[in-house]
Amino acid sequence: MSIRIDKSKCIKCRACLAICPGDLIEFDENLGATMDKQQRCWGCSACMKMCTNGAIELVATDYKVCSSIIEQDNNQTCHHRMSTMTTQTSDDKVTWIITKSDGEKIIIETLKSESNQY
């Protein structure tokens, strides 16, 4: 798992830099938040939760992934997938949007006070 930062959505607030436990996110005055060390990302999603503009998404790339959210075949075999997850926040809710490799979306809404359960 790693993150991907959409430069067109980054508002250069630096909140993601402050929260990243691995100090992997850097700041460029022109580009905003950047990350060049995706392979070192823990996939904790802390930066994604802090981003108020939806500029950061969590990406599963060429790893074998299996979970109750990402589909398995009838033999319960995990496959290489490209799935993404983003968040949107409001005053009291966090909405997690999971987009599977086939385009299907799963939406999970939680109260902000309970969002660390996922």
N, CA, C and O of each residue as an XYZ file, in Angstrom:
472
protein
N       0.846     -1.173      0.000
C       0.000      0.000      0.000
C       0.887      1.230      0.000
O       1.976      1.246      0.574
N       0.398      2.227     -0.645
C       1.089      3.502     -0.666
C       0.055      4.582     -0.932
O      -1.133      4.299     -1.089
N       0.519      5.814     -0.979
C      -0.387      6.908     -1.286
C      -0.048      7.505     -2.636
O       1.060      7.353     -3.152
N      -1.029      8.184     -3.188
C      -0.831      8.955     -4.406
C      -1.428     10.333     -4.122
O      -2.544     10.434     -3.614
N      -0.687     11.391     -4.449
C      -1.127     12.759     -4.187
C      -1.504     13.417     -5.503
O      -0.698     13.480     -6.432
N      -2.731     13.904     -5.574
C      -3.223     14.608     -6.756
C      -2.818     16.078     -6.626
O      -3.401     16.818     -5.834
N      -1.832     16.490     -7.395
C      -1.295     17.859     -7.314
C      -2.359     18.911     -7.608
O      -2.296     20.022     -7.082
N      -3.333     18.566     -8.445
C      -4.370     19.550     -8.783
C      -5.333     19.798     -7.624
O      -6.018     20.820     -7.601
N      -5.392     18.882     -6.670
C      -6.274     19.045     -5.510
C      -5.538     19.530     -4.265
O      -6.171     19.991     -3.314
N      -4.206     19.433     -4.260
C      -3.419     19.832     -3.088
C      -3.516     21.339     -2.887
O      -3.215     22.111     -3.798
N      -3.939     21.759     -1.689
C      -4.064     23.185     -1.388
C      -2.861     23.716     -0.605
O      -2.882     24.841     -0.106
N      -1.816     22.894     -0.506
C      -0.533     23.275      0.110
C      -0.667     23.660      1.579
O       0.014     24.569      2.055
N      -1.549     22.961      2.296
C      -1.754     23.266      3.710
C      -0.715     22.610      4.617
O      -0.544     23.036      5.759
N      -0.028     21.594      4.138
C       1.034     20.870      4.837
C       0.551     19.983      5.987
O       1.369     19.490      6.763
N      -0.736     19.777      6.107
C      -1.256     18.928      7.186
C      -0.731     17.495      7.070
O      -0.453     16.854      8.084
N      -0.597     16.998      5.856
C      -0.111     15.628      5.645
C       1.347     15.468      6.086
O       1.735     14.411      6.584
N       2.148     16.516      5.903
C       3.547     16.466      6.320
C       3.649     16.307      7.823
O       4.476     15.545      8.324
N       2.805     17.028      8.536
C       2.856     17.017      9.991
C       2.431     15.679     10.590
O       2.904     15.307     11.664
N       1.543     14.951      9.907
C       0.970     13.728     10.477
C       1.686     12.451     10.046
O       1.558     11.436     10.730
N       2.428     12.458      8.952
C       3.065     11.236      8.430
C       4.058     10.672      9.446
O       5.057     11.322      9.756
N       3.794      9.460      9.973
C       4.688      8.896     10.991
C       6.067      8.505     10.445
O       7.015      8.346     11.214
N       6.177      8.352      9.142
C       7.458      7.976      8.548
C       8.213      9.152      7.961
O       9.277      8.966      7.372
N       7.683     10.365      8.110
C       8.288     11.572      7.529
C       8.611     11.377      6.044
O       9.682     11.770      5.579
N       7.689     10.775      5.313
C       7.931     10.454      3.908
C       7.405     11.502      2.946
O       7.798     11.520      1.780
N       6.521     12.376      3.416
C       5.930     13.390      2.546
C       6.778     14.650      2.623
O       7.135     15.115      3.706
N       7.088     15.183      1.468
C       7.902     16.392      1.377
C       7.062     17.514      0.791
O       5.972     17.271      0.273
N       7.559     18.734      0.870
C       6.809     19.872      0.366
C       7.626     20.636     -0.652
O       8.804     20.924     -0.437
N       6.996     20.955     -1.747
C       7.599     21.752     -2.802
C       6.717     22.983     -2.977
O       5.505     22.845     -3.137
N       7.286     24.168     -2.951
C       6.510     25.407     -3.035
C       5.633     25.459     -4.282
O       4.532     26.008     -4.241
N       6.103     24.900     -5.375
C       5.330     24.917     -6.623
C       4.333     23.764     -6.722
O       3.208     23.954     -7.183
N       4.742     22.572     -6.291
C       3.915     21.378     -6.457
C       3.020     21.064     -5.265
O       1.995     20.400     -5.419
N       3.394     21.533     -4.086
C       2.690     21.161     -2.864
C       3.299     19.902     -2.281
O       4.514     19.710     -2.337
N       2.452     19.035     -1.717
C       2.925     17.801     -1.091
C       3.382     16.806     -2.154
O       2.738     16.651     -3.192
N       4.497     16.137     -1.884
C       5.018     15.120     -2.797
C       5.518     13.934     -1.979
O       5.851     14.074     -0.802
N       5.566     12.778     -2.607
C       6.170     11.606     -1.978
C       6.896     10.814     -3.048
O       6.294     10.359     -4.021
N       8.188     10.657     -2.857
C       9.002      9.918     -3.813
C       9.407      8.545     -3.291
O      10.108      7.800     -3.976
N       8.967      8.210     -2.078
C       9.395      6.956     -1.451
C       8.204      6.045     -1.185
O       8.031      5.559     -0.067
N       7.378      5.810     -2.211
C       6.166      5.026     -2.041
C       6.423      3.645     -1.446
O       5.603      3.146     -0.676
N       7.533      3.029     -1.786
C       7.828      1.687     -1.286
C       8.058      1.671      0.220
O       8.002      0.607      0.837
N       8.319      2.839      0.829
C       8.532      2.905      2.275
C       7.260      3.294      3.036
O       7.251      3.293      4.267
N       6.198      3.624      2.314
C       4.937      4.041      2.929
C       4.309      2.879      3.692
O       4.241      1.763      3.175
N       3.853      3.129      4.903
C       3.246      2.097      5.745
C       1.797      1.843      5.375
O       1.229      0.825      5.770
N       1.189      2.748      4.624
C      -0.218      2.601      4.275
C      -1.147      2.846      5.453
O      -2.253      2.307      5.492
N      -0.710      3.650      6.410
C      -1.500      3.880      7.629
C      -2.713      4.771      7.381
O      -3.655      4.746      8.174
N      -2.718      5.543      6.326
C      -3.791      6.451      5.898
C      -3.949      7.689      6.771
O      -4.953      8.391      6.648
N      -3.004      7.978      7.640
C      -3.099      9.171      8.489
C      -3.142     10.441      7.644
O      -3.928     11.346      7.926
N      -2.313     10.514      6.619
C      -2.276     11.698      5.759
C      -3.594     11.879      5.016
O      -4.068     12.999      4.826
N      -4.172     10.766      4.603
C      -5.427     10.799      3.879
C      -6.542     11.350      4.769
O      -7.390     12.118      4.314
N      -6.531     10.951      6.035
C      -7.540     11.435      6.969
C      -7.382     12.930      7.232
O      -8.372     13.629      7.449
N      -6.143     13.425      7.213
C      -5.888     14.838      7.495
C      -6.175     15.735      6.303
O      -6.422     16.928      6.476
N      -6.146     15.185      5.100
C      -6.331     15.995      3.898
C      -7.797     16.401      3.759
O      -8.670     15.557      3.555
N      -8.051     17.687      3.872
C      -9.419     18.185      3.824
C      -9.924     18.379      2.395
O     -11.101     18.674      2.187
N      -9.041     18.217      1.414
C      -9.429     18.482      0.032
C      -9.468     17.225     -0.845
O      -9.660     17.318     -2.058
N      -9.286     16.052     -0.232
C      -9.349     14.803     -0.992
C      -8.227     14.626     -1.993
O      -8.413     13.974     -3.020
N      -7.052     15.203     -1.708
C      -5.928     15.134     -2.646
C      -5.105     13.859     -2.506
O      -4.261     13.575     -3.357
N      -5.336     13.092     -1.452
C      -4.518     11.907     -1.205
C      -5.387     10.673     -1.258
O      -6.455     10.627     -0.647
N      -4.922      9.658     -1.999
C      -5.617      8.381     -2.022
C      -4.649      7.270     -1.679
O      -3.458      7.348     -1.979
N      -5.171      6.241     -1.051
C      -4.399      5.064     -0.701
C      -4.506      4.098     -1.870
O      -5.603      3.847     -2.368
N      -3.385      3.558     -2.309
C      -3.356      2.733     -3.516
C      -2.714      1.388     -3.220
O      -1.634      1.316     -2.634
N      -3.384      0.335     -3.627
C      -2.792     -1.002     -3.606
C      -2.308     -1.256     -5.024
O      -3.109     -1.278     -5.959
N      -1.022     -1.447     -5.192
C      -0.493     -1.599     -6.542
C      -0.148     -3.047     -6.824
O      -1.044     -3.891     -6.848
N       1.117     -3.363     -7.038
C       1.423     -4.721     -7.447
C       1.744     -5.648     -6.291
O       2.700     -6.421     -6.348
N       0.955     -5.568     -5.263
C       1.048     -6.504     -4.163
C      -0.156     -7.426     -4.254
O      -1.176     -7.063     -4.840
N      -0.045     -8.614     -3.678
C      -1.233     -9.454     -3.583
C      -2.044     -8.919     -2.417
O      -1.536     -8.787     -1.303
N      -3.284     -8.618     -2.674
C      -4.131     -8.059     -1.629
C      -5.358     -8.927     -1.439
O      -5.930     -9.422     -2.411
N      -5.759     -9.111     -0.215
C      -6.967     -9.842      0.108
C      -7.579     -9.216      1.346
O      -6.888     -8.989      2.340
N      -8.830     -8.945      1.292
C      -9.557     -8.469      2.460
C     -11.026     -8.667      2.186
O     -11.414     -9.092      1.098
N     -11.839     -8.362      3.166
C     -13.277     -8.496      2.959
C     -13.782     -7.447      1.974
O     -14.877     -7.585      1.429
N     -12.993     -6.399      1.741
C     -13.415     -5.335      0.835
C     -12.986     -5.644     -0.593
O     -13.719     -5.331     -1.531
N     -11.830     -6.243     -0.778
C     -11.324     -6.526     -2.119
C     -11.663     -7.972     -2.471
O     -11.354     -8.898     -1.720
N     -12.295     -8.146     -3.607
C     -12.890     -9.429     -3.971
C     -11.869    -10.550     -4.115
O     -10.707    -10.319     -4.450
N     -12.327    -11.760     -3.856
C     -11.539    -12.967     -4.047
C     -12.320    -13.872     -4.998
O     -13.537    -13.739     -5.130
N     -11.617    -14.789     -5.657
C     -12.351    -15.705     -6.522
C     -12.940    -16.849     -5.680
O     -12.775    -16.866     -4.460
N     -13.618    -17.788     -6.319
C     -14.287    -18.871     -5.589
C     -13.330    -19.750     -4.800
O     -13.748    -20.389     -3.835
N     -12.075    -19.800     -5.175
C     -11.081    -20.599     -4.461
C     -10.406    -19.813     -3.341
O      -9.432    -20.282     -2.751
N     -10.921    -18.618     -3.047
C     -10.350    -17.738     -2.023
C      -8.897    -17.391     -2.347
O      -8.082    -17.211     -1.442
N      -8.578    -17.298     -3.624
C      -7.243    -16.943     -4.062
C      -7.146    -15.440     -4.232
O      -8.015    -14.826     -4.851
N      -6.115    -14.852     -3.698
C      -5.923    -13.414     -3.846
C      -5.238    -13.137     -5.174
O      -4.422    -13.936     -5.634
N      -5.565    -12.010     -5.790
C      -5.006    -11.653     -7.084
C      -4.341    -10.289     -7.012
O      -4.612     -9.496     -6.110
N      -3.479    -10.033     -7.963
C      -2.892     -8.705     -8.078
C      -3.989     -7.737     -8.505
O      -4.722     -8.011     -9.456
N      -4.105     -6.639     -7.829
C      -5.178     -5.689     -8.085
C      -4.641     -4.265     -8.041
O      -3.541     -4.020     -7.544
N      -5.413     -3.347     -8.555
C      -5.132     -1.920     -8.402
C      -6.410     -1.313     -7.863
O      -7.319     -0.988     -8.627
N      -6.484     -1.160     -6.563
C      -7.643     -0.571     -5.909
C      -7.188      0.709     -5.233
O      -6.026      0.839     -4.848
N      -8.106      1.651     -5.089
C      -7.761      2.899     -4.423
C      -8.778      3.197     -3.331
O      -9.908      2.709     -3.359
N      -8.353      4.008     -2.369
C      -9.240      4.434     -1.313
C      -8.989      5.905     -1.029
O      -7.843      6.327     -0.882
N     -10.053      6.679     -0.952
C      -9.956      8.092     -0.613
C     -10.932      8.388      0.517
O     -11.812      7.582      0.820
N     -10.769      9.548      1.133
C     -11.706      9.968      2.170
C     -12.250     11.342      1.847
O     -11.617     12.136      1.150
N     -13.427     11.604      2.363
C     -14.016     12.932      2.334
C     -14.504     13.202      3.745
O     -15.034     12.308      4.405
N     -14.327     14.434      4.211
C     -14.750     14.752      5.561
C     -15.758     15.892      5.560
O     -15.731     16.768      4.696
N     -16.634     15.861      6.533
C     -17.548     16.966      6.797
C     -17.344     17.323      8.263
O     -16.394     16.847      8.884
N     -18.200     18.136      8.816
C     -18.028     18.536     10.212
C     -17.991     17.361     11.176
O     -17.195     17.355     12.115
N     -18.844     16.365     10.956
C     -18.925     15.263     11.914
C     -18.742     13.871     11.305
O     -18.749     12.880     12.036
N     -18.578     13.775      9.969
C     -18.473     12.470      9.324
C     -17.195     12.336      8.500
O     -16.646     13.314      7.992
N     -16.746     11.086      8.389
C     -15.679     10.721      7.456
C     -16.277      9.693      6.505
O     -16.870      8.707      6.942
N     -16.123      9.921      5.219
C     -16.616      8.993      4.210
C     -15.411      8.367      3.515
O     -14.581      9.070      2.938
N     -15.325      7.043      3.575
C     -14.267      6.292      2.905
C     -14.835      5.796      1.585
O     -15.908      5.194      1.557
N     -14.119      6.047      0.484
C     -14.571      5.614     -0.837
C     -13.528      4.648     -1.396
O     -12.402      5.040     -1.705
N     -13.915      3.395     -1.519
C     -13.018      2.364     -2.044
C     -13.445      2.085     -3.479
O     -14.606      1.767     -3.736
N     -12.509      2.205     -4.410
C     -12.788      1.912     -5.811
C     -12.009      0.660     -6.192
O     -10.778      0.656     -6.201
N     -12.744     -0.396     -6.505
C     -12.108     -1.654     -6.880
C     -11.541     -1.563     -8.292
O     -11.829     -0.623     -9.032
N     -10.739     -2.544     -8.650
C     -10.103     -2.560     -9.963
C     -11.112     -2.602    -11.103
O     -10.808     -2.150    -12.207
N     -12.307     -3.136    -10.858
C     -13.327     -3.191    -11.912
C     -14.218     -1.942    -11.929
O     -15.178     -1.879    -12.698
N     -13.907     -0.951    -11.088
C     -14.663      0.296    -11.060
C     -15.765      0.341    -10.013
O     -16.318      1.408     -9.746
N     -16.091     -0.794     -9.422
C     -17.118     -0.816     -8.378
C     -16.658      0.011     -7.186
O     -15.487     -0.034     -6.808
N     -17.580      0.767     -6.593
C     -17.253      1.598     -5.441
C     -17.965      1.095     -4.194
O     -19.131      0.701     -4.240
N     -17.246      1.116     -3.090
C     -17.811      0.810     -1.784
C     -17.659      2.066     -0.953
O     -16.575      2.647     -0.888
N     -18.742      2.488     -0.317
C     -18.708      3.712      0.478
C     -19.010      3.361      1.929
O     -20.007      2.705      2.231
N     -18.123      3.812      2.828
C     -18.294      3.582      4.260
C     -18.332      4.947      4.932
O     -17.396      5.736      4.799
N     -19.406      5.223      5.648
C     -19.513      6.488      6.375
C     -19.419      6.216      7.862
O     -20.060      5.301      8.379
N     -18.613      7.017      8.548
C     -18.484      6.899      9.993
C     -18.517      8.288     10.614
O     -18.308      9.292      9.934
N     -18.777      8.329     11.890
C     -18.625      9.577     12.621
C     -17.145      9.843     12.788
O     -16.367      8.902     12.945
N     -16.736     11.099     12.757
C     -15.317     11.426     12.921
C     -14.763     10.825     14.197
O     -13.633     10.336     14.215
N     -15.532     10.857     15.246
C     -15.070     10.348     16.539
C     -14.823      8.844     16.525
O     -14.143      8.322     17.409
N     -15.370      8.139     15.527
C     -15.208      6.692     15.437
C     -14.386      6.257     14.229
O     -14.278      5.060     13.963
N     -13.805      7.199     13.492
C     -13.163      6.870     12.208
C     -11.898      6.043     12.340
O     -11.495      5.416     11.361
N     -11.260      6.008     13.477
C     -10.044      5.210     13.627
C     -10.321      3.732     13.828
O      -9.385      2.951     13.994
N     -11.585      3.328     13.817
C     -11.918      1.918     13.913
C     -11.652      1.190     12.610
O     -11.554     -0.037     12.603
N     -11.533      1.921     11.499
C     -11.354      1.310     10.182
C      -9.952      1.504      9.698
O      -9.609      1.056      8.604
